[in-house]
């Protein structure tokens, strides 16, 4: 994650604030018009002011036929699900999932609705989720083919491998590849700087490689300086909120 600090941006923001408080923008202007004016004077990262047309976000409603059949499908699944639950209570249908004995004095392990949704909705399409892979998560991945003989309650592997295009990976820069320039550079960086270089600066301190990285990113972005963080949940929750 990179945080840009640029005097031009700050100066442009001050000019924008002054323009919103001058005589051309009387205090009687309502909040909606003021918000529209702010949206029309967006500040570009390069420090220049650009005019944008303010548009209200319009979400296109789904066609009636699609909405009708979607709700109809959920209704049918719910009816069949409650019927199957009744058969399971009467022990006319075998219960294959986990069962909570509901021991007295203990909190229930399973919520009724979540368990009902998992058994009667999710299991019907479970085969498209949580697919096991047998390769690195690169641009292409290999999946282990699996089949089910009990309507997705359990699976068995066929021994075949399916090659597929990876469309849902965080591997933006190719670091997960086992060959190519990214993986070679990663190996070299570990050899030269060790794995502890990625640690928090409050623990390891600021090294020359950190300063070089920030200098190169600032040069690439065309700004005076920048600050780099290790990407992750803690970065979003702690660092961004403190800034």
C-alpha positions, 0 to 999 in steps of 0.5 A, a space after each residue: 500500500 502506498 500513501 502519497 504526500 504532495 504539496 501540490 495536492 494540499 495546495 489544490 485542496 486549500 484552493 478548493 476549500 476557499 472556492 467553496 466558501 467564497 461569495 460565489 458559494 453563499 451559505 444559503 446553498 443547500 447541502 446537495 448543491 455543495 456536495 455536487 460542487 465538490 464532486 465536480 472539482 476532483 483533485 487528480 493525484 498529479 496535483 491538477 484540478 480536473 472537472 468531472 460531471 457529477 452523476 447519481 449512481 443508478 442501479 438498473 433494476 432486474 427484469 421482472 421475469 428474472 426477478 420472478 424466477 429467482 424468487 420462485 427458485 428460492 421458494 421451491 428450495 425452501 419448500 423442499 428443504 422444510 419437507 426434507 427436514 420434516 422427514 429427517 425429524 421423523 427418521 424417514 430420511 437419513 441425516 448425513 450432516 453433523 448433529 448437535 445433541 443439545 446437551 443441557 447447560 451448553 450453548 447450541 453449536 449450530 444455528 437453525 437458519 444457517 444449518 438449514 441453508 447449508 443443508 438445503 441450499 448450499 449443498 446443491 451447488 457445493 461442487 463449484 466451491 472449495 475446489 482443491 488445486 495441485 499447482 501454484 496459484 498462477 495465471 493457470 491452475 490445475 484442479 483435481 477432478 472430484 465427483 459425488 455419489 450422494 448429492 454433494 455430501 461427500 466427494 471422491 477424486 477421479 485421479 484426473 487434473 483439469 487445467 483452468 484459468 485463474 480469475 480470482 487470485 491476489 497474485 497481482 505481481 506474479 509472486 506465486 509463480 515458481 518460474 519467471 522474473 518475479 520468482 527469481 527476484 523474490 529468491 534473490 531478495 530473500 538471499 540478500 535481505 532474508 525474510 525478516 525484511 518484510 517484518 514491521 519496522 517497529 520490530 526490525 527498523 527501517 533498512 536501506 532497501 525500504 528507503 530504496 523501494 519508497 524512492 522508486 515508487 515515488 519516482 514512478 508515481 511522480 511525487 515527492 515521497 511515499 510510505 509503504 506498508 506490508 499488505 494485509 488486514 492489519 494495514 487496512 484496520 490500523 494504519 489507514 484509520 490512524 492516518 
